Amino acid sequence: MHASLIQIAVDQDEPVKTRRERVAELVRAERDADLVVLPELWTVGAFAYESFAAEAEPLDGPTHEAMAAAARDAGVWLHAGSVVEAAGDDLYNTSLVYGPDGTRAAAYRKIHRFGFDRGEAVMMAAGEELVTVPLPGLTLGVATCYDLRFPELFRGLVDAGAQALVVPAGWPARRRAHWTLLAQARAVENQAYVLACGTAGTHAGVEQAGHSIVVDPWGEVLAEAGPDEEVLRVELDPEKVTATREQFPALKDRVLGLPRPPRHG
Ligand SMILES: O=C(O)CCC(=O)C(=O)O
């Protein structure tokens, strides 16, 4: 299976509409891929909080229209990164996945909101459901950016059958080392591919890490981007997940139900 991660440069001097059209063309150019992955909130910018409300869109909004058409034209599975979803009075950071015929196969509302007492954490509502997407031969588990710090979410995805963990992000350059380390850790501990697709450029004064990365189920880095806009192309082999889990069956040694109460004395 051929996968392409498109690390988009998000700069606020490029209007959202222009970027949307530009990204749709970048997706169409990946017609030789089976799966294409885009980053988190590449339309508005993950840190452009002041634009969230203005750029919020319903699930069937302009990004959906553009990405459904791009997936269909290219004939690829498309993880289109995330949008600011407007749902009633709430906003969500919602990832969208399309099949090669352009139908929306899944929507995932980010569970762990970033910002502590500001930004996304106070402006957006939290998702509550894990989402997996069965592609022919490979089941994806989806998570978004800050979710990468929460291993229990990924275990939930693996328990639901995920073999490749797809993580669109808008990760800041300041914590790039965490990004790389956590992507590898999630791959090793879950014996799964990790496809982590970030943004480049600077928006809202926050320099982005870039350095999108693909890690195999043994923890080997298959490809890593630089800091600028770039397309990473990799080959994924579902058999590698099966073989890793059979040859080094650590997932079978899990002790469920921890923590137990400590014993004193
Ligand atoms: O966890 C981090 O360091 C970055 C998370 C983030 O930027 C996000 O979730 O938007």
The ligand as a MOL file (V3000), in Angstrom:
LIG
                    3D

  0  0  0     0  0            999 V3000
M  V30 BEGIN CTAB
M  V30 COUNTS 10 9 0 0 0
M  V30 BEGIN ATOM
M  V30 1 O 1.1690 18.5920 22.7260 0
M  V30 2 C 1.7910 19.4600 22.1200 0
M  V30 3 O 2.9280 19.8010 22.4400 0
M  V30 4 C 1.1750 20.1570 20.9530 0
M  V30 5 C -0.2980 19.8960 20.8250 0
M  V30 6 C -0.9600 20.8220 19.8640 0
M  V30 7 O -0.3650 21.7450 19.3700 0
M  V30 8 C -2.3530 20.5890 19.4600 0
M  V30 9 O -2.9700 19.6010 19.8740 0
M  V30 10 O -2.8800 21.4180 18.6830 0
M  V30 END ATOM
M  V30 BEGIN BOND
M  V30 1 2 1 2
M  V30 2 1 2 3
M  V30 3 1 2 4
M  V30 4 1 4 5
M  V30 5 1 5 6
M  V30 6 2 6 7
M  V30 7 1 6 8
M  V30 8 2 8 9
M  V30 9 1 8 10
M  V30 END BOND
M  V30 END CTAB
M  END
